[in-house]
Amino acid sequence: MRLSFSNPWYKSTWNFSDVAATEDHFRGMLTADEASPDNLCLQTQIARTLGLRNRFDEAHAALDNVDAVVMQLATTVDAIEVKVRSHLERGRVYRSSQRAAEARPHFLAATDLAVSAQLDELAVDAMHMVALVFDDPTESLAWSEKALALALTSEDPAARNWDASLANNIGWTYHDAGDFDQAMVYFRTALAARERLGDPKPIHVGKWMIARTHRSLHQHAEALAILHVLDDAGNEDGYVSEELAENYEALNQHDTARPYFHRAWTKLKDDSAVDAPRLQRLQTLSQA
């Protein structure tokens, strides 16, 4: 069986919470035929596991080996796929080592090759990585929207399934820029995609995103209606508690907001993603 990230079994081999174990698993899948397409694709993923653990020199060495062997492949299609994966992972290694300027040409090369060979999933992945290495938000947004457009029109289910994360990222870009109406459009697109995929946790997050944007639009009743449904589901989500608190606070319903602020602070005080000023606000308003 030809390995492919379009194959759900091969995707499930990746465990981003245990990258070392993933490397070991990939190495165990290697065969004696070093020049086989499967082996070379596996080598690119081994390089990715190394880059994720800041072993950048080893990652580049693994990719150098792939690039040296790729010309031995029997078919152009195989060679292009391996080249795309090599460029993608080379770019990721550079980006992980804070060398975005060196990463960009590899992501662009991966995009061009993948598009030319109609490798849609890899093309979407490459475009989304291009977006991450542009400092100019307008340029970054353009690449994210280009990736989403391909995902939405592709006949490849694996490419199509990028639509949720891409729409979510674009939504946050518009939200951060203060364009809340446009953010809502993309968050609704993301939620529809997540509901299609059927995973409850991303669906929960997608609904939270919409509620958060309702608050930004000062549509507090709409936000609270969504948030209470999420809260009643019993997920023990500090972010939902925080949004409930902030909406009631915005409505000057301080007594109603206070216990939600306390619950949010209790649940989020050890969350590294929540910065100190935000935690201080939660704690202060829980005692006001």
Buried (B, 14 or more C-beta within 10 A) or exposed (E): EEBBBBEEEBEEBBEEEEBEEBBEBBEEBBEEEEEBBBBBBBBBBBBBBBBBEEBBEBBBEBBEBBBEBBEEBEEEEBBBBBBBBBBBBBBBBBBBBEBBEBBBBBBBBBBBBBBEBEBBBBBBBBBBBBBBBBEEEEEBBBBBBBBBBBBBEBEBEBBBBBBBBBBBBBBBBBBEEEBBEBBBBBBBBBBEBBBEEEEEEBBBBBBBBBBBBBBBBEBBEBBBEBBEEBBEEEBEBBBBBBBBBBBBBEBEEEEBBBBBBBBBBBBBEEEEEBEEEBBEBBBEBBEE
